[in-house]
Amino acid sequence: MEKNKNATLDMAELQQDRVEIAAGGTVSALERWLAQKLAELGGASAVDLVLWNGDEIKQREGKPVARVIIRDRGALFKLLVDPGLHFGDLYSVGRVEIEGDLVQFLEVAYRAVTDMSRRPLLKRVQALTQQRPRRNTLHGSRSNIHHHYDIGNDFYQLWLDREMQYTCAYFPDPAMTLEQAQLAKLEHVCRKLRLTRGERVVEAGCGWGGLARYMARQYGVRVRSYNISHEQIVYARAKAKAEGLDKLVEYVEDDYRNINGSYDAFVSVGMLEHVGPENYRELGEVVHRSLNPRGRGLIHSIGRNSPGLMNAWIEKRIFPGACPPSLMQMMDIFEPRGFSVLDVENLREHYVLTLRHWLARYESHAEHIERTFDETFVRAWRLYLAGSIAAFTTSSLQLFQVAFARPNVRDLPWNRAYLYR
């Protein structure tokens, strides 16, 4: 890969955060007191802090989960003001270092943040200060998707599976390879949709097109897939043609709001996080006008136990406009048009395993990625993947698959045996 000039991160802005670290700078009594408070907020006795002059703040005897090294006083003050936003940038440019397992440190930090957020005063402060995600208008969505997905197919090919599935895999057996588990996910989705040969399927947000090709190849259905990532669409069309599936699969470079036609099934895997709860009723209208009288569908999405916002740094640097919904929020898609929810499955633990595979593959290519982008990019994406693991292991995030149908659909399975035969 050539040096990427249009990386996910705003490098010019991030590079301004680099400072010359003055070795052995003094630490005032106030700064040490503030660092002590930060250590307590960040996980009490599980985390030690090391300040820029080498002073160490230990919470207890014994080995901590991690040691957080703060390279300058400006980094300390930023962490005190808004750790959720500033920690990511400070880690990315090396002003904060973590000694120890990054995932375990983040798990400790997330649990501490969750405990603190339950305090009434802090909840009110957070509601007033937390930034809202960028709007997912027709123009805004295209910009948001370009920010994350159009940074180079070669980059994603380094650490995704062969089908380029950038969504939660399904591990009937935890010992499966990532390739096996992603194919199992595609099959799991198809079985929930109960596809039959000759049907027409519309897909909202197709990624690199693997699900559409699988549905056409394995189930003989005709698929029209919508996506606003140009690089993904180009890749998907080339793959469909190479596999002889271009007569069954059509990839449309357009927004889901412009879906037209009548279909037997609607499917969306990994797009809802980018829609925004304020647009769920509009998405429901799209589903309503797209499905024929006996239509059914499935939506697969990262979610939350209760309404909330994405981590501020991830929304700013990695996934602009992202907002994982709660199940209650998802109902705004189905209830206004009377859809019947047939099945809800939470695959949270499957996403933990998926992310561990991704992170391991990413790390195996870190040197190559640094040559293509730079060290800041490598550290930022390492933090994003590790932080995602921690968010699922601490139950901050969930993974919902919701199957639904028109209310008059009566030929429903009596049990879930059809999913596992």
C-alpha positions in Angstrom: 0.0 0.0 0.0 1.2 3.5 -0.7 1.3 6.1 2.1 -2.3 7.0 2.9 -3.0 10.7 2.8 -6.7 10.4 3.8 -6.5 8.4 7.0 -9.4 8.1 9.4 -7.8 10.4 12.0 -7.4 14.1 11.4 -3.6 13.8 11.7 -2.9 17.6 11.4 -5.1 18.2 14.5 -3.6 15.2 16.4 0.0 16.2 15.6 -0.6 19.5 17.4 -1.1 17.4 20.6 2.5 16.2 20.5 4.8 18.0 22.9 8.4 17.8 23.8 8.6 15.8 27.0 10.9 17.5 29.5 12.6 14.8 31.4 12.7 15.3 35.2 10.2 18.2 35.3 9.0 19.0 38.8 5.6 18.0 40.1 3.8 20.4 42.5 1.8 19.3 45.5 -1.4 20.3 43.8 -0.5 18.2 40.6 0.3 15.2 42.8 -3.0 15.6 44.6 -4.9 15.8 41.3 -3.1 12.8 40.0 -4.1 10.9 43.2 -7.7 11.7 42.5 -7.4 10.7 38.9 -5.9 7.3 40.0 -8.9 6.8 42.3 -11.4 7.6 39.5 -9.6 5.3 37.0 -9.9 2.1 39.0 -8.9 2.6 42.6 -6.4 0.1 43.7 -6.1 -1.7 40.3 -4.1 1.0 38.5 -0.9 2.9 39.4 0.1 6.3 37.9 3.6 7.4 37.0 4.1 11.1 36.5 6.4 12.9 34.1 9.2 13.2 36.7 9.1 9.5 37.6 6.9 9.9 40.8 4.7 6.9 41.2 1.2 7.0 42.8 0.3 3.5 44.1 -3.0 2.6 45.5 -1.9 -0.6 47.3 1.0 -3.0 47.5 1.4 -5.7 44.9 1.3 -5.7 41.2 -1.4 -3.5 39.6 -3.5 -4.4 36.5 -1.6 -1.6 34.7 0.7 1.4 35.2 -0.4 4.6 33.4 2.5 6.8 32.5 1.6 10.5 32.1 4.3 12.2 30.1 3.5 15.9 30.8 1.3 18.1 33.0 -0.9 19.2 30.1 -1.9 15.5 29.6 -2.8 15.3 33.3 -5.1 18.3 33.1 -6.7 17.0 29.9 -7.5 13.7 31.6 -9.0 15.5 34.5 -11.2 17.7 32.3 -12.6 15.0 30.0 -11.0 11.5 30.1 -13.5 10.0 27.7 -12.6 12.4 25.0 -8.9 13.2 25.6 -7.5 9.8 26.7 -7.7 8.5 23.2 -5.8 11.4 21.6 -3.2 11.4 24.4 -2.6 7.7 24.0 -2.4 7.9 20.3 0.4 10.5 20.3 2.3 8.9 23.1 1.6 11.5 25.8 0.0 8.7 27.9 1.4 5.2 27.9 0.0 2.0 29.4 2.3 -0.6 30.9 0.4 -3.9 31.2 -2.5 -5.4 29.2 -4.4 -2.7 27.4 -7.7 -4.5 27.4 -7.5 -5.3 31.1 -6.7 -1.7 31.9 -9.7 -0.5 29.8 -12.0 -3.0 31.5 -11.0 -1.5 34.9 -11.5 2.0 33.6 -14.9 1.3 32.0 -16.2 -0.3 35.2 -15.0 2.7 37.2 -16.7 5.1 34.7 -19.9 3.0 34.9 -20.0 3.1 38.7 -19.4 6.8 38.7 -22.0 7.5 36.1 -24.7 6.1 38.4 -24.2 9.0 40.8 -27.1 11.5 40.3 -24.9 14.6 40.3 -22.5 13.2 37.8 -25.3 11.9 35.6 -26.6 15.5 35.4 -23.2 16.9 34.6 -22.6 14.3 31.9 -26.0 15.0 30.3 -25.0 18.7 30.1 -21.5 18.3 28.8 -21.5 15.2 26.6 -21.3 16.0 23.0 -24.0 14.7 20.6 -22.9 12.5 17.7 -22.7 14.1 14.3 -26.0 14.2 12.4 -26.7 11.4 9.9 -28.4 13.5 7.3 -28.1 12.5 3.6 -25.0 14.5 3.3 -23.7 13.9 6.8 -24.1 10.1 6.5 -21.9 10.0 3.4 -19.2 12.1 5.1 -19.3 9.9 8.2 -19.1 6.7 6.3 -16.3 8.0 4.1 -14.4 8.9 7.2 -14.2 5.3 8.4 -14.7 2.9 5.5 -13.0 4.6 2.6 -9.5 4.6 4.1 -8.4 1.7 1.9 -9.7 -1.8 1.3 -6.0 -3.0 1.6 -6.0 -1.9 5.2 -9.1 -3.9 6.1 -7.9 -7.0 4.2 -5.0 -7.2 6.5 -7.1 -8.2 9.5 -10.6 -9.1 8.5 -11.6 -12.6 7.2 -11.5 -13.6 3.6 -15.2 -12.5 3.0 -14.3 -9.0 4.5 -17.0 -9.2 7.2 -16.6 -6.2 9.5 -19.4 -7.2 11.8 -19.8 -9.7 14.7 -19.1 -13.3 13.7 -21.1 -16.3 15.1 -19.2 -19.0 16.9 -21.3 -22.2 17.4 -18.0 -23.6 18.5 -15.6 -21.1 20.2 -12.6 -23.0 18.6 -13.7 -22.0 15.1 -11.4 -19.9 13.0 -12.6 -16.4 12.2 -13.3 -17.5 8.6 -15.5 -20.3 9.8 -17.3 -18.1 12.3 -18.0 -15.4 9.7 -19.5 -17.9 7.3 -21.6 -19.3 10.2 -22.8 -15.7 10.8 -24.0 -15.4 7.2 -25.8 -18.7 7.4 -27.3 -17.8 10.8 -28.8 -14.6 9.3 -30.1 -16.4 6.2 -31.8 -19.1 8.3 -33.5 -16.4 10.4 -34.8 -14.8 7.3 -36.0 -18.2 6.1 -35.0 -17.5 2.5 -36.3 -19.6 -0.4 -35.0 -19.7 -4.0 -36.3 -17.0 -6.3 -37.1 -14.5 -3.6 -36.1 -10.8 -3.8 -34.1 -9.4 -0.9 -33.0 -5.8 -0.2 -30.0 -5.0 2.0 -29.3 -1.7 3.7 -25.6 -1.2 4.2 -23.8 -4.0 2.5 -20.2 -3.5 3.6 -17.9 -5.3 1.1 -20.9 -7.3 -0.1 -20.3 -10.7 1.4 -23.8 -11.3 2.8 -25.4 -10.5 -0.6 -23.1 -12.9 -2.4 -23.7 -15.6 0.2 -27.5 -15.2 -0.1 -27.4 -15.4 -3.9 -24.9 -18.3 -4.0 -26.3 -20.5 -1.2 -30.0 -19.7 -1.4 -30.6 -18.6 -5.0 -32.2 -15.3 -4.1 -31.9 -12.0 -6.0 -30.4 -9.2 -3.9 -30.2 -5.5 -4.2 -27.7 -4.0 -1.7 -27.4 -0.3 -0.9 -24.2 1.3 0.4 -22.7 4.8 0.4 -19.1 3.8 0.7 -17.6 4.1 -2.8 -14.6 1.9 -2.1 -16.8 -0.9 -0.7 -19.2 -0.8 -3.6 -16.4 -1.0 -6.2 -14.9 -4.0 -4.3 -18.3 -5.7 -4.0 -19.1 -5.3 -7.7 -15.8 -6.7 -8.8 -16.2 -9.7 -6.4 -19.7 -10.5 -7.6 -18.6 -10.4 -11.2 -15.6 -12.6 -10.5 -17.8 -15.2 -8.8 -20.4 -15.1 -11.5 -23.1 -13.7 -9.2 -23.5 -10.3 -10.9 -26.8 -11.4 -12.5 -28.3 -12.1 -9.0 -26.7 -9.3 -7.0 -26.9 -5.6 -7.6 -24.9 -3.2 -5.6 -26.3 0.3 -5.5 -24.2 3.2 -4.4 -26.9 5.2 -2.6 -28.4 5.9 0.8 -30.8 3.5 2.5 -33.4 6.3 2.4 -33.6 6.0 -1.3 -34.4 2.2 -1.4 -37.2 1.5 -3.9 -38.9 -1.6 -5.1 -40.9 -4.5 -3.5 -39.1 -7.3 -1.7 -39.7 -10.5 0.2 -37.1 -9.8 2.8 -35.2 -6.8 4.3 -31.9 -7.2 6.0 -29.4 -4.8 7.6 -26.2 -6.1 9.3 -24.0 -3.5 11.0 -25.6 -0.3 9.6 -28.1 0.7 12.3 -25.3 2.1 14.5 -24.7 4.7 11.8 -28.4 5.7 11.4 -29.1 7.6 14.6 -32.2 7.1 16.8 -33.7 10.3 15.4 -33.9 8.6 12.0 -35.4 5.2 13.2 -39.0 6.0 12.3 -37.9 7.1 8.8 -36.0 3.8 8.5 -39.2 2.0 9.6 -41.0 3.8 6.8 -38.4 2.6 4.3 -38.8 -1.0 5.5 -42.6 -0.6 5.3 -42.7 0.6 1.7 -40.1 -2.0 0.7 -41.6 -5.2 2.0 -44.5 -7.0 0.2 -47.6 -8.1 2.2 -45.8 -11.2 3.5 -42.4 -9.7 4.0 -40.0 -10.2 6.9 -36.6 -8.9 7.9 -33.7 -8.9 10.2 -31.6 -6.1 11.7 -28.2 -6.8 13.3 -26.7 -4.0 15.3 -24.3 -3.1 18.2 -26.6 -2.0 21.0 -26.8 -0.9 24.6 -28.7 -2.0 27.7 -30.2 1.5 28.0 -30.0 4.6 25.8 -26.6 6.4 25.8 -24.0 7.8 23.5 -20.9 6.3 22.0 -17.6 7.0 23.7 -16.8 10.6 22.7 -13.3 9.8 21.4 -14.5 7.0 19.2 -17.3 9.1 17.8 -14.8 11.9 17.0 -11.9 9.9 15.6 -13.1 6.5 14.5 -16.9 6.3 14.0 -18.4 9.8 13.4 -22.2 9.8 13.8 -22.2 6.4 15.5 -24.8 5.7 18.2 -25.6 2.1 19.3 -29.3 1.8 20.3 -31.1 0.2 23.1 -33.8 -2.3 22.3 -36.4 0.3 23.4 -35.0 2.7 20.8 -35.0 0.0 18.1 -38.7 -0.4 18.6 -39.2 3.0 16.9 -38.4 1.1 13.7 -41.0 -1.6 14.2 -43.9 -0.3 16.3 -45.2 2.7 14.3 -45.8 0.4 11.3 -47.1 -2.5 13.3 -44.3 -5.0 12.5 -44.2 -8.1 14.7 -40.9 -8.8 16.5 -40.3 -12.5 16.2 -36.9 -13.1 17.7 -34.3 -11.2 19.6 -30.8 -12.7 20.2 -27.9 -11.1 22.0 -24.5 -12.2 20.5 -22.4 -10.1 22.9 -19.9 -12.8 23.7 -19.5 -13.7 20.1 -18.4 -10.1 19.4 -15.8 -10.4 22.2 -14.3 -13.4 20.4 -14.6 -11.7 17.0 -12.7 -8.6 18.3 -10.0 -10.7 19.8 -9.3 -12.3 16.4 -9.3 -8.9 14.8 -6.9 -7.4 17.3 -4.5 -10.3 17.1 -4.4 -10.0 13.3 -4.1 -6.2 13.5 -1.1 -6.5 15.8 0.6 -9.0 13.5 0.5 -6.3 10.7 1.2 -3.3 12.9 4.6 -2.5 11.3 3.2 -2.7 7.8 0.2 -0.4 8.9 2.7 2.1 10.4 4.6 2.3 7.2 1.3 3.0 5.3 -0.1 5.5 7.8 2.0 6.4 10.8 2.5 5.5 14.5 -0.3 7.7 15.7 -2.8 5.8 13.4 -1.5 2.4 14.6 -1.9 3.4 18.3 -5.4 4.9 17.7 -6.7 1.8 16.0 -5.1 -0.5 18.6 -7.0 1.5 21.3 -10.2 1.3 19.3 -10.1 -2.5 18.9 -8.9 -3.0 22.5 -11.5 -0.6 23.8 -14.3 -2.4 21.9 -13.3 -5.7 23.5 -13.5 -4.0 27.0 -16.9 -2.4 26.2 -18.4 -5.8 25.4 -16.7 -7.7 28.3 -17.9 -5.1 30.8 -21.4 -5.2 29.3 -21.3 -1.6 28.1 -22.2 -2.8 24.6 -24.4 -5.6 23.3 -25.0 -7.2 19.9 -28.6 -7.5 18.9 -30.2 -9.5 16.1 -33.9 -8.7 15.8 -36.0 -10.7 13.4 -39.4 -9.2 12.4 -42.3 -9.6 10.0 -45.5 -8.2 8.8 -48.2 -8.8 11.4 -50.3 -11.0 9.0 -47.4 -13.5 8.5 -48.6 -16.7 10.2 -46.4 -19.5 8.8 -43.9 -19.2 11.6 -41.6 -22.0 13.0 -42.9 -23.5 16.2 -39.4 -23.5 17.7 -35.8 -22.5 16.9 -34.8 -26.0 15.7 -34.7 -24.7 12.1 -31.7 -22.5 13.1 -29.5 -25.3 14.2 -30.3 -28.4 12.0 
